[in-house]
Amino acid sequence: MTIPELKQTLRQRIIATREKLPAPERLRLSRTIVESICELTTYRQAHTVLGYLNFGSELASEFWVQRAFADGKRVLLPRVNRASKHLDLYHVRDLHRDVAPGFMGIREPVAERCVKEDAPGTVDFILLPGVAFTREGARLGYGGGYYDRLLAHMPHQPALVAGAYALQVVQQIPQEKTDRKVEWLVTEDGTIRCN
């Protein structure tokens, strides 16, 4: 099998397993994970943070976004730019007013209501989505390469953090040279400092 085929097989297996978690359990675990993310020194010291809004059976990252608002952080969220196949970042202040379903039904900033961030170098902390992770920080996304392209164009190295259910942690993920690793992986079982 090729690396893309191996990744797709793993992606399908983890998503199917994740979807078996009952919704109330996913919410309970998400709250636990978000609390641990917010205890990280890199989060507490960050001024501008980049997150994402969950869809399907993902970690309920909206809890983290709400907490970042409450903590006085400047919160950026991504919007898929279909023309360039990149993520555009927008400063969001209110989840009810500033976001709406967009690409693939994922909630994203409404461009007319939010200010586009043209200086990604201001981002101190990024909460990255993903399907699977290793304890060494390897990340398997959804296959679009959006975050890898975004990170490749950042002029500095913000803290890269992922929150995931423990069932998303695997022994090995096939890696390509464009794949970026996370520094911290937070699950309901604890916080892992990745090497």
Secondary structure as the mmCIF struct_conf table of DSSP 4:
data_model
#
loop_
_struct_conf.conf_type_id
_struct_conf.id
_struct_conf.beg_label_comp_id
_struct_conf.beg_label_asym_id
_struct_conf.beg_label_seq_id
_struct_conf.end_label_comp_id
_struct_conf.end_label_asym_id
_struct_conf.end_label_seq_id
HELX_RH_AL_P HELX_RH_AL_P1 ILE A 3 GLU A 19
TURN_TY1_P TURN_TY1_P1 LYS A 20 LYS A 20
BEND BEND1 LEU A 21 LEU A 21
HELX_RH_AL_P HELX_RH_AL_P2 ALA A 23 ILE A 37
TURN_TY1_P TURN_TY1_P2 CYS A 38 GLU A 39
BEND BEND2 LEU A 40 LEU A 40
HELX_RH_AL_P HELX_RH_AL_P3 THR A 41 GLN A 45
BEND BEND3 HIS A 47 HIS A 47
STRN STRN1 THR A 48 LEU A 50
TURN_TY1_P TURN_TY1_P3 GLY A 56 SER A 57
BEND BEND4 GLU A 58 GLU A 58
TURN_TY1_P TURN_TY1_P4 SER A 61 SER A 61
HELX_RH_AL_P HELX_RH_AL_P4 GLU A 62 ALA A 70
TURN_TY1_P TURN_TY1_P5 ASP A 71 GLY A 72
STRN STRN2 ARG A 74 ASN A 81
TURN_TY1_P TURN_TY1_P6 ARG A 82 LYS A 85
STRN STRN3 HIS A 86 VAL A 92
BEND BEND5 ARG A 93 ARG A 93
HELX_RH_AL_P HELX_RH_AL_P5 LEU A 95 ASP A 98
STRN STRN4 VAL A 99 PRO A 101
HELX_RH_3T_P HELX_RH_3T_P1 PHE A 103 GLY A 105
STRN STRN5 ARG A 107 PRO A 109
TURN_TY1_P TURN_TY1_P7 ALA A 111 ARG A 113
BEND BEND6 CYS A 114 CYS A 114
STRN STRN6 VAL A 115 LYS A 116
HELX_RH_3T_P HELX_RH_3T_P2 PRO A 120 THR A 122
STRN STRN7 PHE A 125 LEU A 128
BEND BEND7 VAL A 131 VAL A 131
STRN STRN8 ALA A 132 PHE A 133
TURN_TY1_P TURN_TY1_P8 ARG A 135 GLU A 136
STRN STRN9 ARG A 139 LEU A 140
BEND BEND8 GLY A 143 GLY A 144
HELX_RH_AL_P HELX_RH_AL_P6 TYR A 146 ALA A 152
TURN_TY1_P TURN_TY1_P9 HIS A 153 HIS A 153
BEND BEND9 PRO A 155 HIS A 156
STRN STRN10 ALA A 159 GLY A 163
HELX_RH_3T_P HELX_RH_3T_P3 ALA A 166 GLN A 168
STRN STRN11 VAL A 169 VAL A 169
BEND BEND10 GLN A 171 GLN A 171
TURN_TY1_P TURN_TY1_P10 LYS A 177 THR A 178
BEND BEND11 GLU A 183 GLU A 183
STRN STRN12 TRP A 184 THR A 187
TURN_TY1_P TURN_TY1_P11 GLU A 188 ASP A 189
STRN STRN13 GLY A 190 ARG A 193
#
